[in-house]
Amino acid sequence: MHLTLRQLLIFTAVVDTGSTTAAGARVALSQSATSAALNELEKVLGAQLFDRVGKRLIINDNGRTLLPQARAAIDVATGIEREFGVGTRNAQGDSTPINLRVAASTTIGNYVLPTLIASFRKTFPHARVDVQIHNTRHASAAVGRFEVDMGLIEGPSHEPDVHAEPWIEDELVILCAPQHPLALEHAAERVKLKALRQAFWLLREAGSGTREAVEQALLPHLHQLREDIRVGSTEAIKQAAAAGLGLTCLSLAAVRDAITLGKLQVLDTTLPRLVRPFYLIYHQQKQLSAGLERFIAHCRSATT
């Protein structure tokens, strides 16, 4: 008896959901059939993969050893299906040449990636790119779990099995509403560090690449940021800053529209120019299809 991809798929579903009932719903099997497939996999391997605690299944050391290999095997099989158009053929028998899954952190996903995909489709008009938008931590984790083919993130990846390379340079700017006291009081002079230390700041949530970059850029000069409101999206921070609720530091790519419309104003400060790298990431064990290699090459050729 040999293990099967179906068994590995069920195994990863149980890991992700914590029970055979929920895993069965994910893979369209009954609870009993899911449990039987899991037991059969453990029998083939000669090892228990979970500790049974009541009705809960908690992955053990054997399961943790198998998990990255199982995800890699499933990813290879899925990549083969996409490469040959399995399940995507039209009535004429043609297959979709490129079908990719990309995770992007918020700023990139909302303000950079749409233009990148549009330019890519000028060369490959039938390419399909499904985009997931998360904060940097979750986008990186999605790559690490083989849930997507690659990612574009705003901060370094902390996933051990993920390859990360600096991609393009992003400029960060300090902003506020035109009617903010600092904008009015310093119209003819640069804002000094003391005034920035005393101001209230609007910041992204923990795990956001923008927040990590802002802290790395500002804390060496300001030592602390007086956090007034923590917001879970860049767009919400833009609106809060435009309403006069505080200062913020965001990617220039994300705020060009608001600056043009006069809703936000870039503060001229005594700080040095603030820049950060965006990163391109994929799993170290990822089998790069021809389509994925083309898209990665397109990303590498892009400029800010």
Sine and cosine of phi, psi and omega as CSV:
sin_phi,cos_phi,sin_psi,cos_psi,sin_omega,cos_omega
0.00,0.00,0.70,-0.72,-0.01,-1.00
-0.87,-0.49,0.44,-0.90,0.06,-1.00
-0.96,0.28,0.38,-0.93,-0.06,-1.00
-0.81,-0.59,0.33,-0.94,0.07,-1.00
-0.88,0.47,-0.56,0.83,0.03,-1.00
-0.87,0.49,-0.67,0.74,0.03,-1.00
-0.90,0.44,-0.66,0.76,0.01,-1.00
-0.92,0.39,-0.60,0.80,0.04,-1.00
-0.90,0.44,-0.68,0.73,0.03,-1.00
-0.91,0.42,-0.67,0.74,0.03,-1.00
-0.84,0.54,-0.75,0.67,-0.01,-1.00
-0.92,0.39,-0.54,0.84,0.05,-1.00
-0.91,0.41,-0.63,0.77,0.05,-1.00
-0.91,0.41,-0.65,0.76,0.05,-1.00
-0.86,0.52,-0.71,0.70,-0.09,-1.00
-0.95,0.31,-0.54,0.84,-0.11,-0.99
-0.97,-0.23,-0.39,0.92,0.06,-1.00
1.00,0.04,0.00,1.00,0.01,-1.00
-0.39,-0.92,0.40,-0.92,0.05,-1.00
-0.95,0.31,-0.46,0.89,0.03,-1.00
-0.91,0.41,-0.78,0.63,0.00,-1.00
-0.93,0.38,-0.60,0.80,0.03,-1.00
-0.90,0.43,-0.65,0.76,0.03,-1.00
-0.87,0.49,-0.64,0.77,0.04,-1.00
-0.89,0.46,-0.58,0.81,-0.02,-1.00
-0.94,0.35,-0.65,0.76,-0.09,-1.00
-0.98,-0.19,0.18,0.98,0.06,-1.00
0.89,0.46,0.74,0.68,0.10,-0.99
-0.76,-0.65,0.38,-0.93,0.10,-0.99
-0.94,0.34,0.29,-0.96,0.03,-1.00
-0.88,0.48,-0.65,0.76,-0.04,-1.00
-0.92,0.39,-0.65,0.76,0.02,-1.00
-0.92,0.39,-0.61,0.79,0.04,-1.00
-0.91,0.42,-0.71,0.71,0.01,-1.00
-0.89,0.46,-0.65,0.76,0.00,-1.00
-0.91,0.42,-0.65,0.76,0.01,-1.00
-0.91,0.41,-0.61,0.79,0.03,-1.00
-0.92,0.39,-0.69,0.73,0.04,-1.00
-0.89,0.46,-0.62,0.79,0.01,-1.00
-0.91,0.41,-0.64,0.77,0.05,-1.00
-0.88,0.47,-0.70,0.72,0.02,-1.00
-0.90,0.43,-0.57,0.82,0.03,-1.00
-0.92,0.39,-0.68,0.73,0.02,-1.00
-0.87,0.49,-0.68,0.73,-0.06,-1.00
-0.99,0.15,-0.29,0.96,-0.02,-1.00
0.93,0.36,0.52,0.85,-0.03,-1.00
-0.42,-0.91,0.61,-0.79,0.13,-0.99
-0.98,0.21,0.67,-0.74,-0.05,-1.00
-0.97,-0.23,-0.24,0.97,-0.03,-1.00
-0.70,-0.72,0.47,-0.88,0.24,-0.97
-1.00,-0.04,0.76,-0.65,0.00,-1.00
-1.00,-0.01,0.90,-0.43,0.02,-1.00
-0.84,-0.54,1.00,-0.08,-0.13,-0.99
0.91,0.42,-0.81,-0.59,0.05,-1.00
-1.00,-0.04,-0.01,1.00,-0.03,-1.00
-1.00,0.00,0.54,-0.84,0.09,-1.00
-0.90,-0.43,0.89,-0.46,-0.04,-1.00
-0.92,-0.39,0.87,-0.50,-0.06,-1.00
-0.86,0.50,0.69,-0.72,0.01,-1.00
-0.96,-0.28,-0.19,-0.98,-0.07,-1.00
-0.90,0.43,-0.58,0.82,0.07,-1.00
-0.89,0.45,-0.70,0.71,0.01,-1.00
-0.90,0.43,-0.63,0.77,0.02,-1.00
-0.92,0.40,-0.51,0.86,0.07,-1.00
-0.93,0.37,-0.65,0.76,-0.03,-1.00
-0.96,0.27,-0.54,0.84,-0.21,-0.98
-0.81,0.58,-0.80,0.60,-0.02,-1.00
-0.89,0.45,-0.56,0.83,0.03,-1.00
-0.93,0.36,-0.61,0.79,0.03,-1.00
-0.91,0.42,-0.70,0.71,0.01,-1.00
-0.90,0.44,-0.63,0.78,0.01,-1.00
-0.90,0.43,-0.67,0.74,0.00,-1.00
-0.90,0.43,-0.67,0.74,0.03,-1.00
-0.90,0.44,-0.65,0.76,0.00,-1.00
-0.90,0.44,-0.66,0.75,0.03,-1.00
-0.88,0.48,-0.72,0.69,-0.01,-1.00
-0.89,0.45,-0.67,0.74,0.02,-1.00
-0.90,0.43,-0.63,0.78,0.04,-1.00
-0.89,0.46,-0.63,0.77,0.05,-1.00
-0.89,0.46,-0.68,0.73,0.01,-1.00
-0.88,0.48,-0.71,0.71,0.00,-1.00
-0.92,0.40,-0.63,0.78,-0.03,-1.00
-0.88,0.48,-0.58,0.82,-0.04,-1.00
-0.98,-0.21,0.15,0.99,0.11,-0.99
0.95,0.31,0.42,0.91,0.01,-1.00
-0.89,0.46,0.81,-0.58,0.02,-1.00
0.99,0.16,0.03,1.00,-0.03,-1.00
-0.83,-0.56,0.20,0.98,-0.04,-1.00
-0.98,0.22,0.63,-0.78,0.03,-1.00
-1.00,-0.04,-0.13,-0.99,-0.10,-1.00
-0.90,0.44,-0.42,0.91,0.00,-1.00
-1.00,0.04,-0.03,1.00,0.03,-1.00
1.00,0.06,0.07,1.00,0.04,-1.00
-0.97,0.25,0.49,-0.87,0.02,-1.00
-0.91,-0.41,0.45,-0.89,0.04,-1.00
-0.94,0.34,0.84,-0.54,-0.12,-0.99
-0.95,0.31,-0.57,0.82,-0.04,-1.00
-0.69,-0.72,0.81,-0.58,-0.04,-1.00
-0.63,-0.78,0.99,-0.15,-0.18,-0.98
-0.89,-0.45,0.43,-0.90,0.12,-0.99
-0.88,-0.48,0.84,-0.54,-0.07,-1.00
-0.80,-0.60,0.76,-0.65,0.14,-0.99
-0.99,-0.16,0.70,-0.72,0.02,-1.00
-0.72,-0.69,0.62,-0.78,0.12,-0.99
-0.95,0.30,0.24,-0.97,-0.30,-0.95
-0.83,0.56,-0.79,0.61,-0.06,-1.00
-0.89,0.46,-0.71,0.71,-0.01,-1.00
-0.91,0.41,-0.72,0.69,-0.04,-1.00
-0.88,0.47,-0.59,0.81,-0.05,-1.00
-1.00,0.04,-0.52,0.86,-0.21,-0.98
-0.84,-0.55,-0.25,0.97,-0.04,-1.00
-0.90,-0.45,-0.73,0.69,-0.12,-0.99
-0.90,0.45,-0.62,0.78,0.00,-1.00
-0.83,0.56,-0.68,0.73,0.03,-1.00
-0.92,0.40,-0.61,0.79,0.00,-1.00
-0.90,0.44,-0.69,0.72,0.02,-1.00
-0.92,0.40,-0.65,0.76,0.00,-1.00
-0.87,0.49,-0.69,0.73,0.01,-1.00
-0.94,0.34,-0.55,0.84,0.05,-1.00
-0.90,0.43,-0.63,0.78,-0.05,-1.00
-0.97,0.24,-0.17,0.99,0.15,-0.99
-0.93,0.38,-0.54,0.84,0.04,-1.00
-1.00,0.00,-0.59,0.81,-0.01,-1.00
-0.83,-0.56,0.98,0.19,-0.16,-0.99
-0.90,0.44,-0.37,0.93,-0.03,-1.00
-0.99,-0.14,0.10,0.99,0.00,-1.00
-0.91,0.42,0.66,-0.75,0.07,-1.00
-0.91,-0.41,0.80,-0.60,0.01,-1.00
-0.81,-0.59,0.95,-0.32,0.06,-1.00
-1.00,0.02,0.82,-0.57,-0.13,-0.99
-0.94,-0.35,0.74,-0.67,0.17,-0.98
-0.93,-0.35,0.76,-0.65,-0.01,-1.00
-0.94,-0.35,0.84,-0.54,0.01,-1.00
-0.69,-0.73,0.02,-1.00,0.25,-0.97
-0.98,0.21,0.12,-0.99,-0.12,-0.99
-0.85,0.52,-0.69,0.73,-0.05,-1.00
-0.87,0.49,-0.72,0.69,-0.05,-1.00
-0.96,0.29,-0.57,0.82,0.06,-1.00
-0.89,0.45,-0.67,0.75,0.02,-1.00
-0.91,0.42,-0.65,0.76,0.02,-1.00
-0.91,0.42,-0.60,0.80,0.04,-1.00
-0.89,0.46,-0.63,0.78,0.08,-1.00
-0.91,0.41,-0.68,0.73,-0.01,-1.00
-0.90,0.44,-0.45,0.89,0.01,-1.00
-1.00,-0.09,0.13,0.99,-0.03,-1.00
0.88,0.47,0.40,0.92,0.04,-1.00
-0.97,0.25,-0.36,0.93,0.05,-1.00
-0.71,-0.70,0.22,-0.98,-0.03,-1.00
-0.99,0.14,-0.54,0.84,-0.04,-1.00
-0.31,-0.95,0.11,-0.99,0.02,-1.00
-0.58,-0.81,0.36,-0.93,0.10,-0.99
-0.78,-0.63,0.89,-0.45,-0.17,-0.99
-0.77,-0.64,0.29,-0.96,-0.11,-0.99
-0.99,-0.12,-0.17,0.99,0.01,-1.00
-0.68,-0.74,0.14,-0.99,0.00,-1.00
-0.91,0.42,0.52,-0.85,0.05,-1.00
-0.99,0.11,0.67,-0.75,0.05,-1.00
-0.95,-0.31,0.23,0.97,0.05,-1.00
-0.99,0.13,0.79,-0.61,-0.13,-0.99
-0.91,0.42,-0.48,0.88,-0.09,-1.00
-0.98,-0.22,0.25,0.97,-0.06,-1.00
-0.96,-0.27,0.80,-0.59,0.10,-0.99
-0.98,0.20,0.78,-0.63,0.01,-1.00
-0.78,-0.63,0.71,-0.70,0.04,-1.00
-0.72,-0.69,0.65,-0.76,0.07,-1.00
-0.83,0.55,0.67,-0.74,-0.12,-0.99
-0.93,-0.37,-0.99,0.17,0.02,-1.00
-0.78,-0.63,0.34,-0.94,0.00,-1.00
-1.00,-0.01,0.70,-0.71,-0.01,-1.00
-0.87,-0.49,0.71,-0.71,0.04,-1.00
-1.00,-0.08,0.73,-0.68,0.09,-1.00
-0.98,-0.19,0.65,-0.76,0.01,-1.00
-0.78,-0.63,0.51,-0.86,0.05,-1.00
-1.00,-0.07,0.77,-0.64,-0.16,-0.99
-0.75,-0.66,0.34,-0.94,0.16,-0.99
-0.34,-0.94,0.09,-1.00,0.09,-1.00
-0.94,0.34,0.52,-0.85,0.02,-1.00
-0.84,0.55,-0.44,0.90,-0.02,-1.00
-1.00,-0.04,0.05,1.00,0.03,-1.00
-0.89,0.45,0.61,-0.79,-0.02,-1.00
-0.79,0.61,-0.63,0.78,-0.01,-1.00
-0.91,0.41,-0.58,0.81,0.03,-1.00
-0.93,0.36,-0.60,0.80,-0.02,-1.00
-0.97,0.23,-0.64,0.77,-0.08,-1.00
-0.98,0.22,-0.40,0.92,-0.08,-1.00
-0.88,-0.47,0.58,0.82,-0.03,-1.00
-0.89,0.47,-0.51,0.86,-0.08,-1.00
-0.93,-0.37,0.13,0.99,-0.01,-1.00
-0.54,-0.84,0.33,-0.94,-0.02,-1.00
-0.97,0.24,0.58,-0.81,0.00,-1.00
-0.98,0.22,0.79,-0.61,-0.05,-1.00
-1.00,0.07,0.26,-0.97,-0.08,-1.00
-0.88,0.48,-0.60,0.80,-0.03,-1.00
-0.85,0.52,-0.68,0.73,0.00,-1.00
-0.92,0.40,-0.60,0.80,0.03,-1.00
-0.93,0.38,-0.58,0.82,0.02,-1.00
-0.92,0.39,-0.53,0.85,-0.06,-1.00
-1.00,0.07,-0.23,0.97,-0.06,-1.00
-0.98,0.20,0.36,-0.93,0.12,-0.99
-1.00,-0.04,0.63,-0.78,-0.10,-0.99
-0.89,-0.45,0.57,-0.82,0.12,-0.99
-0.97,-0.23,0.86,-0.51,-0.12,-0.99
-0.80,-0.60,0.42,-0.91,0.11,-0.99
-0.96,0.28,0.18,-0.98,-0.02,-1.00
-0.97,0.24,0.31,-0.95,0.09,-1.00
-0.86,0.51,0.65,-0.76,-0.05,-1.00
0.99,-0.14,-0.22,0.98,0.04,-1.00
-0.98,0.18,0.71,-0.70,0.06,-1.00
-0.90,0.43,-0.57,0.82,0.04,-1.00
-0.90,0.44,-0.69,0.72,0.01,-1.00
-0.89,0.46,-0.71,0.70,0.00,-1.00
-0.87,0.50,-0.67,0.74,0.00,-1.00
-0.92,0.39,-0.64,0.77,0.01,-1.00
-0.89,0.46,-0.71,0.71,0.00,-1.00
-0.89,0.45,-0.67,0.74,0.01,-1.00
-0.90,0.43,-0.56,0.83,-0.04,-1.00
-0.99,0.17,-0.61,0.79,-0.16,-0.99
-0.99,-0.12,-0.59,0.80,-0.11,-0.99
-0.87,0.49,-0.59,0.81,0.05,-1.00
-0.86,0.50,-0.40,0.92,-0.02,-1.00
-0.98,-0.19,-0.61,0.79,-0.09,-1.00
-0.99,-0.17,-0.31,0.95,0.05,-1.00
0.95,0.31,-0.54,0.84,0.10,-0.99
-0.41,-0.91,0.39,-0.92,0.06,-1.00
-0.87,-0.49,0.83,-0.55,0.01,-1.00
-0.97,0.22,0.99,-0.11,-0.10,-0.99
-0.99,0.16,0.86,-0.51,0.00,-1.00
-0.99,-0.13,-0.77,0.64,-0.04,-1.00
-0.72,-0.70,0.73,-0.68,0.08,-1.00
-0.97,-0.26,0.81,-0.59,-0.13,-0.99
-0.82,-0.58,0.60,-0.80,-0.12,-0.99
-1.00,0.02,0.11,0.99,0.04,-1.00
-0.49,-0.87,0.50,-0.87,0.02,-1.00
-0.89,0.45,-0.65,0.76,-0.03,-1.00
-0.89,0.45,-0.63,0.78,0.03,-1.00
-0.91,0.41,-0.62,0.79,0.04,-1.00
-0.90,0.43,-0.66,0.75,0.03,-1.00
-0.85,0.53,-0.70,0.71,-0.02,-1.00
-0.92,0.39,-0.64,0.77,0.01,-1.00
-0.91,0.41,-0.67,0.74,0.03,-1.00
-0.91,0.42,-0.66,0.75,0.01,-1.00
-0.90,0.44,-0.46,0.89,0.03,-1.00
-0.99,0.14,-0.01,1.00,0.06,-1.00
1.00,0.04,0.34,0.94,-0.08,-1.00
-0.99,0.11,-0.11,0.99,0.03,-1.00
0.40,-0.92,-0.04,-1.00,0.09,-1.00
-1.00,0.07,0.36,-0.93,0.14,-0.99
-0.52,-0.86,0.26,-0.97,0.04,-1.00
-0.76,-0.65,0.90,-0.44,-0.10,-1.00
-0.68,-0.73,0.24,-0.97,0.08,-1.00
-0.90,0.44,0.70,-0.72,0.05,-1.00
-0.87,0.50,-0.54,0.84,0.02,-1.00
-0.88,0.47,-0.48,0.88,-0.07,-1.00
-1.00,0.08,-0.28,0.96,-0.15,-0.99
-0.86,-0.51,0.06,1.00,-0.02,-1.00
-0.83,0.56,-0.65,0.76,-0.04,-1.00
-0.90,0.43,-0.70,0.71,-0.02,-1.00
-0.93,0.37,-0.57,0.82,0.05,-1.00
-0.92,0.39,-0.70,0.71,0.00,-1.00
-0.87,0.50,-0.62,0.78,-0.01,-1.00
-0.99,0.17,-0.09,1.00,0.01,-1.00
0.99,0.17,0.22,0.97,0.00,-1.00
-0.99,0.14,-0.47,0.88,0.02,-1.00
-0.77,-0.64,0.45,-0.89,0.00,-1.00
-0.78,-0.62,0.71,-0.70,0.08,-1.00
-0.98,0.19,0.81,-0.59,0.04,-1.00
-0.99,0.12,0.73,-0.68,0.11,-0.99
-1.00,0.05,0.92,-0.39,-0.10,-1.00
-0.88,-0.48,0.12,-0.99,0.06,-1.00
-1.00,0.08,0.05,1.00,0.06,-1.00
-0.94,0.33,0.44,-0.90,0.13,-0.99
-0.93,0.35,0.24,-0.97,0.05,-1.00
-0.85,0.52,0.73,-0.68,-0.07,-1.00
-0.98,-0.22,0.89,-0.46,0.03,-1.00
-0.72,-0.69,0.37,-0.93,0.06,-1.00
-0.53,-0.85,0.42,-0.91,0.11,-0.99
-1.00,0.04,0.60,-0.80,0.31,-0.95
-1.00,0.07,0.43,-0.90,-0.05,-1.00
-0.86,-0.52,0.59,-0.81,0.15,-0.99
-0.97,-0.23,0.78,-0.62,-0.09,-1.00
-0.73,-0.68,0.51,-0.86,0.19,-0.98
-0.40,-0.92,0.32,-0.95,-0.04,-1.00
-0.94,0.35,0.64,-0.77,-0.04,-1.00
-0.87,0.49,-0.47,0.88,0.00,-1.00
-0.99,-0.12,0.14,0.99,-0.03,-1.00
-0.92,0.40,0.76,-0.65,0.12,-0.99
-1.00,0.10,0.93,-0.36,-0.08,-1.00
-0.99,0.15,0.92,-0.38,0.07,-1.00
-0.94,0.33,0.21,-0.98,0.03,-1.00
-0.88,0.48,-0.65,0.76,0.01,-1.00
-0.91,0.42,-0.66,0.75,0.01,-1.00
-0.91,0.41,-0.65,0.76,0.04,-1.00
-0.88,0.48,-0.62,0.79,0.02,-1.00
-0.91,0.42,-0.67,0.74,-0.02,-1.00
-0.93,0.36,-0.65,0.76,0.05,-1.00
-0.87,0.49,-0.69,0.73,0.03,-1.00
-0.88,0.47,-0.62,0.78,0.04,-1.00
-0.90,0.44,-0.67,0.74,0.04,-1.00
-0.89,0.46,-0.68,0.73,-0.03,-1.00
-0.90,0.43,-0.46,0.89,-0.02,-1.00
-1.00,0.08,-0.12,0.99,-0.06,-1.00
-0.97,0.26,0.43,-0.90,0.10,-1.00
-0.80,-0.60,0.36,-0.93,0.00,-1.00
-0.94,0.34,0.00,0.00,0.00,0.00
